Amino acid sequence: MKIGEYKYLTFEQRKVLATMHEYHIPLKEISKALDVHLATIYRELKRGYVSGGYDPIAAQAVADQNIKKRGKQRK
């Protein structure tokens, strides 16, 4: 998904990331396969980390929460 100038991973891409990461494929290769910047992969792994490793479902939940928060005014 692309909003403005930024690309966001879809849930399908997160599942691919999880599978490739589980098989210890280098992050640089994963970024090329998903056509995203390497920094995106690092941030995504951080976003979806739960005890035991990367969870695409948890990462999607965090991403959805962050999207909902955008544009809200702070009190």
C-alpha positions in Angstrom: 0.0 0.0 0.0 1.3 3.5 -0.8 0.0 6.6 1.0 1.6 9.8 -0.1 5.3 9.2 -0.5 5.4 6.3 2.0 5.0 2.5 1.3 3.4 0.3 3.9 3.5 -3.4 4.0 0.4 -5.4 3.4 -0.6 -8.3 5.6 0.5 -10.7 2.7 3.9 -9.0 2.6 4.2 -9.4 6.4 3.5 -13.1 6.1 6.2 -13.4 3.4 8.6 -11.5 5.6 7.9 -13.8 8.5 8.5 -16.9 6.4 11.7 -15.6 4.9 13.0 -14.4 8.3 12.2 -17.8 9.8 14.4 -19.4 7.2 17.3 -17.0 8.0 17.3 -15.3 4.6 19.4 -12.1 4.7 17.4 -9.0 5.4 18.8 -7.3 2.3 17.4 -10.1 0.1 14.0 -9.9 1.9 13.9 -6.1 1.2 14.6 -6.8 -2.5 11.9 -9.5 -2.7 9.3 -7.2 -1.1 10.5 -4.2 -3.0 11.0 -2.0 0.1 13.9 -0.2 1.7 16.1 -2.2 4.1 15.2 0.2 6.9 11.5 -0.7 6.4 12.4 -4.4 7.1 14.2 -3.4 10.3 11.3 -1.3 11.5 8.8 -4.0 10.6 10.7 -6.6 12.5 10.9 -4.3 15.5 7.1 -3.6 15.2 6.1 -7.2 15.1 8.5 -8.7 17.6 6.9 -10.8 20.3 8.6 -13.4 22.5 9.8 -16.0 20.1 10.3 -13.9 17.1 8.4 -11.9 14.4 4.6 -12.3 14.3 2.9 -10.8 11.3 -0.5 -10.7 13.1 0.9 -8.7 15.9 2.7 -6.4 13.4 -0.5 -5.8 11.5 -2.3 -5.0 14.7 0.3 -2.4 15.7 0.3 -0.9 12.2 -3.5 -0.6 12.2 -3.4 1.1 15.6 -0.8 3.6 14.4 -2.9 4.4 11.3 -5.9 5.2 13.5 -3.8 7.5 15.7 -2.6 9.6 12.7 -3.8 13.1 12.5 -5.4 13.2 16.0 -4.7 16.4 18.0 -3.0 16.1 21.3 -4.6 17.6 24.3 
